[in-house]
Amino acid sequence: MALLDYFKSKKKNTASLAKERLQIIVAHERNNRMSPDYLPELKKDILQVIAKYVQIDENQVSVEFDKDGDLAVLELNVTLPGSKTG
């Protein structure tokens, strides 16, 4: 019977692993829902304005939106050409 218990325990581990993965996915989706609908359009507009002055790679721009109660914070990070990172 120990052999059968070995296979049963793997299923439990697989189920718990699947549960953990699902929790991560749900948390990620909740985080994405918290950001306003206009955020992708805002990022595009900001890129267009910056591109008038400096040529940048779209992958070098990150826009984050955090909300804590009544406080909303919009964070914009742009790596400009010739900038040293790290």
N, C-alpha and C positions, 0 to 999 in steps of 0.2 A: 504493500500500500504506500510505502514511502515514495515509490516512483511516481504514483499518481499525484501525491501531494506536491511533488516537485513541479509537475506541469501545471497544477492549479495555481501555485504561487506565482508562476510567470504571468499568468493571465491577470492576476491582481496587480502585479507590477506594471504591466502594459496598460491596464485600465487607469491606474493612478498617474502614469506618465501622460496618457491621453487627456486626463482631467486637468493636469497641470498645464499642458499645452493649450487647452481650450480656455483656461483662466487667463493665460497670457494674451491670447487673441482677443478675448472679451475686453480685457483691460486696455489693450491697444485701440480697439474700436471706440471705447468710451472716451479715451483721450482725444481721438480724432474728432469725435462729435462735439467736444467742448469748444473747438476752434470755430470761429465764425465762418459763414459761407463765403464771405468776401475775401478771405485770406489769400487764396490762389490768385485772384484778380489783382489784389493789392501788391503781391510779390511781382507779378508781371509788370505792373505800372512802375514800381520802384526800379526794376531792372531797366526799363525803357529810359527813365530819367538818368540813371547812372551811366547808361550806354552813350548818352549825349556827350559825356565828358571823358569817360574812360572805357576802354574795351575790357569787359570782364566775362568770365565763364559763368553760366547760369548755375552750375554745380557749386560755385564758390559763394553762393548766397544762401543763407538760411534765415527763415522767418519763423519765430516761435510765438505762440500766444498762450499766456498763462492767466488763469482767473482764480482769485482767492477771495471769496465773498463778494464784496462790492468793488474790489480792486482788480483791474484788468491791466496786464502788462504785455506790450508788443515789443519783442526783441528782434532786432535785425542785425545780422552779422554778415559782412561783406569782406572777402579777401581781395584786396586790390592788387593789380600787377606790380611786381617788384617788392611786395610786402613779404617779410620773413615771418613764417609761422613757427610756433613752438618756442 
